[in-house]
Amino acid sequence: MEKTDTTYFNVLKDKTSKYSEPDKIKAEGHYPFFRPIASEQDTEVYINGQKVLMFGSNSYMGLTSHPKVKEAAIKAIEKYGTGCAGSRYLNGTLDIHVELEHKLAEYVEKDAAIIYSTGFQSNLGAIPTVIGRNDYIILDELDHASIIEGARLSFGKTMKYRHNDPESLEKVLRYCEPDRLKLIVADGIFSMEGDIVNLPDIVTLAEKYNANIMVDDAHSLGVIGKQGSGVSSHFGLTDKVDIIMGTFSKSLASLGGFLAADERTINFIKHQSRSLIFSASMTPSSTAAVLAALEIIKSEPERIEHLWNLTHYCAKSFKELGFDTGHSETPIIPLIIRNNFKTFKFTVRLLEEGLFVNPVVSPAVSEDMTLIRFSLMATHTFDQVNFAIDKIAKIARELNVI
């Protein structure tokens, strides 16, 4: 049989080679992503040998370089090594994992907790595990990507309501079958907008329609509530929230995440959650760092007080300059630009002026809502903040943003 001449066609390479958006931004000299930092994640960092003020970090308590946190991580490596070589379900549970779970449960005033290797995994672990084929997942339209991915992995029906809109939420709840599990999942503090979830109205509607509530406190821990214990505490509604999720990569200065709830719910999740059972355990150093950070937050309330003093000062200053900061009411302050190109250029120009901020552009948001995400840390000084405000005002005028 005679062979015919064929040309091999690589479908994967054909698909990936057509993706050119980053190349276009790089060609314009305004590419603002994957900027390598050569120092600790602190209020000042070094990029390409240049000292830059950091206003793009999620380290709200400023603890990633705290001596006690670093010392705890080092001692944990000396005692336990660098990893657990297995999952929590089998050989990967350490005594400090259990200690941390007890302390987290106590901190957020729940019966029990279970820790995950990342915050993303925590949401992937909770939602598909508790939601069955005929159940409902009800999401705020601005929920974090990890919540959305958790919903995608579930066999339940996903429904969305308009951001922080109780009327829209009630319309969704009316649609649901009354005898099915209905889990309302919302961020505590929304990570780009900086506003706080309307938890009191969610609780009222959940009780009316026999729904359950899960709050993602990734950006709330260390920031609001009793001793920084989150949104549920902030509103005095902890007993009305069924599941509290949190991360360690922000105020708690490490890497990982957790779920907290009643004993039976945590027992169910820890024996059914695939992202827990089939993932390696949180490292010893990360676990010890969280334990140390948690104690510092609880024992030094002045950190939270200073963070809020900075927040009120910055919010007032930006509004007086003419910035649109949306509905922000937290240390996450969006400076809304409403133009992709200007947002990229703004970010790059600020870096040239010694200031690190994060751009949020389409498709993450619509082009008429692009923004600079300006975030504060408890370790920032008023001098640093004033420097940042002056530079931001300068570039904003340069680009006709204000």
Secondary structure per residue as TSV (DSSP state, phi and psi in degrees):
chain	resnum	aa	ss	phi	psi
A	1	M	-	360.0	130.4
A	2	E	-	-78.8	133.4
A	3	K	-	-77.0	138.9
A	4	T	-	-99.2	149.1
A	5	D	-	-75.4	121.5
A	6	T	-	-127.2	147.8
A	7	T	-	-105.2	126.3
A	8	Y	-	-71.1	130.4
A	9	F	-	-115.4	115.9
A	10	N	-	-90.7	105.0
A	11	V	H	-65.7	-39.9
A	12	L	H	-62.4	-47.6
A	13	K	H	-66.2	-34.4
A	14	D	H	-62.5	-42.1
A	15	K	H	-67.2	-48.3
A	16	T	H	-71.7	-30.0
A	17	S	H	-70.2	-20.6
A	18	K	T	-80.9	-11.4
A	19	Y	-	-83.8	108.7
A	20	S	-	-126.9	5.4
A	21	E	H	-57.7	-48.1
A	22	P	H	-60.4	-35.2
A	23	D	H	-64.1	-37.2
A	24	K	H	-64.7	-42.5
A	25	I	H	-67.3	-39.9
A	26	K	H	-62.8	-39.7
A	27	A	H	-63.4	-30.1
A	28	E	T	-82.8	-8.9
A	29	G	T	78.9	22.8
A	30	H	-	-123.9	25.4
A	31	Y	-	-76.9	118.4
A	32	P	-	-111.2	16.5
A	33	F	S	-110.3	162.7
A	34	F	S	53.6	44.3
A	35	R	-	-81.5	115.8
A	36	P	-	-73.3	124.9
A	37	I	-	-98.8	132.3
A	38	A	-	-112.0	42.2
A	39	S	S	-163.1	-177.6
A	40	E	-	-65.5	154.8
A	41	Q	S	-80.7	88.6
A	42	D	S	-129.9	-170.8
A	43	T	S	-67.2	-23.9
A	44	E	E	-121.4	133.4
A	45	V	E	-130.4	167.5
A	46	Y	E	-115.4	126.7
A	47	I	E	-128.0	121.2
A	48	N	T	52.5	40.0
A	49	G	T	78.2	-0.3
A	50	Q	E	-102.6	134.4
A	51	K	E	-78.1	129.2
A	52	V	E	-131.9	138.9
A	53	L	E	-77.8	131.9
A	54	M	E	-95.2	113.2
A	55	F	-	-126.6	34.6
A	56	G	S	-130.9	17.5
A	57	S	-	-97.3	153.1
A	58	N	-	-95.6	7.9
A	59	S	-	-81.0	71.0
A	60	Y	T	-60.9	-31.5
A	61	M	T	-90.5	-7.6
A	62	G	-	65.9	36.9
A	63	L	-	-103.1	-0.3
A	64	T	T	-65.0	-22.1
A	65	S	T	-114.7	14.3
A	66	H	-	-66.0	133.1
A	67	P	H	-54.4	-40.1
A	68	K	H	-68.4	-34.7
A	69	V	H	-69.7	-44.8
A	70	K	H	-65.1	-41.5
A	71	E	H	-62.1	-40.8
A	72	A	H	-63.4	-41.1
A	73	A	H	-65.2	-42.1
A	74	I	H	-64.4	-45.3
A	75	K	H	-63.7	-34.0
A	76	A	H	-66.5	-39.3
A	77	I	H	-64.8	-40.8
A	78	E	H	-62.6	-35.6
A	79	K	H	-85.9	-43.9
A	80	Y	H	-108.5	-11.0
A	81	G	-	89.0	-169.3
A	82	T	S	-91.9	-17.2
A	83	G	-	-155.9	174.1
A	84	C	-	-104.4	-10.1
A	85	A	S	56.9	33.6
A	86	G	S	171.8	176.3
A	87	S	B	-88.8	163.5
A	88	R	T	-57.7	-35.9
A	89	Y	T	-62.7	-30.6
A	90	L	T	-114.2	-101.2
A	91	N	T	-97.1	4.7
A	92	G	-	-101.8	19.3
A	93	T	-	-96.1	123.8
A	94	L	-	-103.9	160.1
A	95	D	H	-62.6	-31.5
A	96	I	H	-73.8	-24.4
A	97	H	H	-61.5	-47.1
A	98	V	H	-65.8	-41.5
A	99	E	H	-59.5	-45.2
A	100	L	H	-63.3	-40.8
A	101	E	H	-61.7	-41.5
A	102	H	H	-63.0	-43.5
A	103	K	H	-70.8	-34.8
A	104	L	H	-67.4	-43.2
A	105	A	H	-59.7	-43.3
A	106	E	H	-64.6	-41.0
A	107	Y	H	-61.3	-45.7
A	108	V	T	-95.4	7.8
A	109	E	T	60.4	48.7
A	110	K	-	-121.9	166.1
A	111	D	S	-71.0	-36.5
A	112	A	E	-152.4	164.8
A	113	A	E	-146.7	159.0
A	114	I	E	-136.7	134.4
A	115	I	E	-101.2	148.7
A	116	Y	E	-120.3	166.2
A	117	S	S	-73.0	-25.5
A	118	T	S	-142.9	162.0
A	119	G	H	-66.3	-38.8
A	120	F	H	-56.7	-45.0
A	121	Q	H	-63.5	-29.3
A	122	S	H	-63.1	-44.7
A	123	N	H	-70.3	-37.2
A	124	L	H	-65.0	-28.1
A	125	G	H	-79.6	-36.2
A	126	A	H	-78.8	-53.8
A	127	I	H	-66.3	-53.1
A	128	P	H	-66.9	-21.9
A	129	T	H	-75.4	-42.2
A	130	V	H	-90.8	-19.2
A	131	I	-	-95.4	122.6
A	132	G	-	-94.7	-177.3
A	133	R	T	-58.9	-36.1
A	134	N	T	-105.3	14.5
A	135	D	-	-94.3	175.7
A	136	Y	E	-123.5	136.7
A	137	I	E	-111.3	122.8
A	138	I	E	-117.1	115.1
A	139	L	E	-115.8	142.3
A	140	D	E	-66.0	138.5
A	141	E	T	-62.8	-16.3
A	142	L	T	-106.8	17.4
A	143	D	-	-59.7	155.2
A	144	H	-	-62.9	153.2
A	145	A	H	-57.1	-33.6
A	146	S	H	-66.3	-32.8
A	147	I	H	-68.3	-43.0
A	148	I	H	-63.6	-41.6
A	149	E	H	-66.8	-37.3
A	150	G	H	-61.0	-40.4
A	151	A	H	-65.0	-39.3
A	152	R	H	-63.2	-33.3
A	153	L	H	-77.1	-13.1
A	154	S	S	-84.5	156.5
A	155	F	S	-90.0	0.6
A	156	G	S	-79.8	177.3
A	157	K	E	-94.0	122.8
A	158	T	E	-93.1	131.4
A	159	M	E	-132.5	149.4
A	160	K	E	-123.2	150.5
A	161	Y	E	-123.5	157.3
A	162	R	-	-61.3	147.1
A	163	H	T	-54.2	120.8
A	164	N	T	54.0	32.7
A	165	D	-	-113.3	102.8
A	166	P	H	-64.0	-32.6
A	167	E	H	-64.2	-42.2
A	168	S	H	-65.6	-40.7
A	169	L	H	-62.0	-42.1
A	170	E	H	-64.2	-37.0
A	171	K	H	-60.4	-40.6
A	172	V	H	-66.0	-45.3
A	173	L	H	-63.1	-35.7
A	174	R	H	-62.2	-32.2
A	175	Y	H	-71.5	-29.4
A	176	C	S	-72.1	146.8
A	177	E	-	-65.4	131.5
A	178	P	T	-64.7	-26.9
A	179	D	T	-96.3	7.8
A	180	R	S	-99.2	155.7
A	181	L	-	-65.9	130.3
A	182	K	E	-126.2	109.4
A	183	L	E	-106.3	112.5
A	184	I	E	-87.0	121.6
A	185	V	E	-119.7	126.1
A	186	A	E	-144.6	148.5
A	187	D	E	-64.4	147.0
A	188	G	S	-75.5	-56.1
A	189	I	B	-114.9	128.0
A	190	F	-	-77.3	128.8
A	191	S	T	-69.2	-24.2
A	192	M	T	-103.8	-36.2
A	193	E	T	-84.8	-28.5
A	194	G	-	77.1	11.1
A	195	D	-	-96.0	165.5
A	196	I	B	-102.3	141.3
A	197	V	-	-58.8	143.9
A	198	N	-	-82.8	69.7
A	199	L	H	-66.8	-40.1
A	200	P	H	-56.1	-42.3
A	201	D	H	-69.8	-35.2
A	202	I	H	-62.9	-43.4
A	203	V	H	-61.5	-44.2
A	204	T	H	-59.0	-44.8
A	205	L	H	-71.8	-37.0
A	206	A	H	-61.5	-40.3
A	207	E	H	-68.6	-37.7
A	208	K	H	-66.2	-37.1
A	209	Y	T	-110.3	13.7
A	210	N	T	55.6	49.3
A	211	A	-	-106.4	165.3
A	212	N	E	-110.6	161.1
A	213	I	E	-127.6	135.3
A	214	M	E	-125.9	129.4
A	215	V	E	-113.7	129.7
A	216	D	E	-92.2	105.2
A	217	D	-	-96.0	25.9
A	218	A	T	-51.5	-46.5
A	219	H	T	-99.0	5.2
A	220	S	T	-99.9	-32.8
A	221	L	T	-62.5	134.7
A	222	G	T	83.3	-9.7
A	223	V	T	-109.9	-48.4
A	224	I	S	-133.4	166.2
A	225	G	S	89.3	172.3
A	226	K	G	-59.9	120.5
A	227	Q	G	55.5	26.7
A	228	G	G	74.9	27.7
A	229	S	-	-88.1	9.9
A	230	G	-	111.9	-178.8
A	231	V	H	-66.0	-40.7
A	232	S	H	-60.3	-43.1
A	233	S	H	-65.9	-40.8
A	234	H	H	-54.7	-40.7
A	235	F	H	-94.0	-2.7
A	236	G	T	67.3	35.0
A	237	L	-	-125.0	24.7
A	238	T	G	-57.3	-39.1
A	239	D	G	-70.8	-13.0
A	240	K	G	-94.8	-10.2
A	241	V	-	-99.6	126.1
A	242	D	S	-79.0	-42.3
A	243	I	E	-131.9	129.6
A	244	I	E	-111.4	128.0
A	245	M	E	-112.5	145.5
A	246	G	E	-148.5	162.7
A	247	T	E	-118.7	162.5
A	248	F	S	-105.7	-5.8
A	249	S	S	-86.4	5.3
A	250	K	S	-117.5	-104.0
A	251	S	T	-63.2	-26.6
A	252	L	T	-91.9	10.6
A	253	A	-	60.6	31.1
A	254	S	S	-148.6	-141.2
A	255	L	S	-146.5	131.9
A	256	G	-	140.8	-174.2
A	257	G	E	-160.9	176.1
A	258	F	E	-154.1	162.3
A	259	L	E	-123.0	139.3
A	260	A	E	-129.3	139.1
A	261	A	E	-166.3	-164.6
A	262	D	-	-73.1	164.7
A	263	E	H	-56.2	-45.5
A	264	R	H	-67.9	-38.3
A	265	T	H	-66.1	-44.9
A	266	I	H	-65.2	-39.9
A	267	N	H	-59.3	-42.0
A	268	F	H	-64.0	-47.7
A	269	I	H	-64.0	-43.3
A	270	K	H	-68.2	-19.2
A	271	H	H	-102.9	-1.8
A	272	Q	H	-126.3	-19.0
A	273	S	-	-75.2	115.6
A	274	R	H	-68.5	-34.2
A	275	S	H	-72.9	-12.9
A	276	L	H	-91.7	-51.3
A	277	I	H	-66.7	-33.5
A	278	F	T	-108.4	21.4
A	279	S	S	-121.6	148.8
A	280	A	B	-65.9	151.1
A	281	S	-	-66.4	158.5
A	282	M	-	-58.1	135.8
A	283	T	-	-66.4	153.7
A	284	P	H	-57.0	-42.9
A	285	S	H	-66.0	-40.7
A	286	S	H	-63.4	-41.7
A	287	T	H	-64.0	-46.7
A	288	A	H	-64.9	-35.9
A	289	A	H	-63.3	-40.0
A	290	V	H	-64.3	-44.7
A	291	L	H	-56.7	-43.5
A	292	A	H	-68.2	-43.9
A	293	A	H	-62.9	-39.7
A	294	L	H	-61.4	-42.0
A	295	E	H	-66.3	-37.6
A	296	I	H	-65.4	-44.5
A	297	I	H	-60.0	-43.5
A	298	K	H	-70.2	-31.5
A	299	S	H	-94.7	-10.3
A	300	E	-	-127.0	71.3
A	301	P	T	-62.7	-17.7
A	302	E	H	-63.9	-23.1
A	303	R	H	-62.7	-48.7
A	304	I	H	-64.4	-41.3
A	305	E	H	-60.5	-44.3
A	306	H	H	-65.1	-40.9
A	307	L	H	-57.4	-42.1
A	308	W	H	-73.6	-32.6
A	309	N	H	-62.8	-42.7
A	310	L	H	-62.9	-42.2
A	311	T	H	-60.8	-49.6
A	312	H	H	-62.9	-39.7
A	313	Y	H	-63.7	-47.3
A	314	C	H	-66.0	-45.5
A	315	A	H	-57.6	-45.0
A	316	K	H	-64.0	-42.9
A	317	S	H	-64.6	-44.0
A	318	F	H	-65.9	-39.3
A	319	K	H	-66.7	-38.2
A	320	E	H	-65.6	-29.9
A	321	L	H	-75.2	-17.1
A	322	G	T	105.6	9.9
A	323	F	-	-74.5	145.9
A	324	D	-	-89.9	113.3
A	325	T	-	-107.4	17.7
A	326	G	T	60.6	-138.2
A	327	H	T	-104.8	19.9
A	328	S	-	-58.8	140.4
A	329	E	-	-142.4	23.8
A	330	T	S	-139.5	-178.4
A	331	P	S	-67.4	-3.5
A	332	I	E	-93.7	112.7
A	333	I	E	-119.2	109.8
A	334	P	E	-80.9	133.4
A	335	L	E	-105.3	101.1
A	336	I	E	-79.0	123.7
A	337	I	-	-104.1	-37.1
A	338	R	-	66.8	34.6
A	339	N	-	-165.3	122.4
A	340	N	H	-57.8	-52.6
A	341	F	H	-59.6	-47.2
A	342	K	H	-64.3	-34.5
A	343	T	H	-65.6	-43.7
A	344	F	H	-62.5	-48.0
A	345	K	H	-64.3	-40.1
A	346	F	H	-56.6	-47.5
A	347	T	H	-62.0	-46.3
A	348	V	H	-67.7	-41.7
A	349	R	H	-63.9	-39.0
A	350	L	H	-64.1	-38.6
A	351	L	H	-62.7	-39.4
A	352	E	H	-62.6	-28.4
A	353	E	T	-90.7	2.9
A	354	G	T	94.0	27.6
A	355	L	E	-135.3	126.9
A	356	F	E	-102.1	119.2
A	357	V	-	-133.9	170.9
A	358	N	E	-112.0	133.5
A	359	P	E	-88.4	142.7
A	360	V	E	-124.2	112.5
A	361	V	-	-127.6	172.8
A	362	S	T	-67.9	146.0
A	363	P	T	-87.9	5.1
A	364	A	T	-61.8	-35.7
A	365	V	S	-134.6	165.3
A	366	S	-	-67.8	154.9
A	367	E	G	-62.7	-26.2
A	368	D	G	-83.5	7.5
A	369	M	G	-128.7	18.2
A	370	T	-	-62.1	150.1
A	371	L	E	-154.5	163.2
A	372	I	E	-97.3	125.8
A	373	R	E	-94.0	108.0
A	374	F	E	-102.8	121.2
A	375	S	E	-129.5	144.3
A	376	L	-	-104.8	155.4
A	377	M	-	-123.6	150.7
A	378	A	T	-64.9	-15.3
A	379	T	T	-95.5	-2.3
A	380	H	-	-66.5	148.5
A	381	T	-	-103.2	163.0
A	382	F	H	-65.6	-31.1
A	383	D	H	-63.0	-43.3
A	384	Q	H	-64.4	-41.7
A	385	V	H	-63.3	-43.5
A	386	N	H	-64.8	-38.1
A	387	F	H	-58.5	-46.4
A	388	A	H	-63.4	-45.3
A	389	I	H	-61.3	-42.9
A	390	D	H	-62.5	-44.3
A	391	K	H	-67.3	-41.3
A	392	I	H	-63.9	-42.3
A	393	A	H	-62.4	-42.1
A	394	K	H	-59.1	-50.9
A	395	I	H	-70.7	-34.5
A	396	A	H	-62.2	-40.7
A	397	R	H	-69.4	-38.2
A	398	E	H	-59.3	-37.4
A	399	L	T	-99.0	8.2
A	400	N	T	57.4	40.3
A	401	V	-	-86.0	-36.2
A	402	I	-	-123.5	360.0
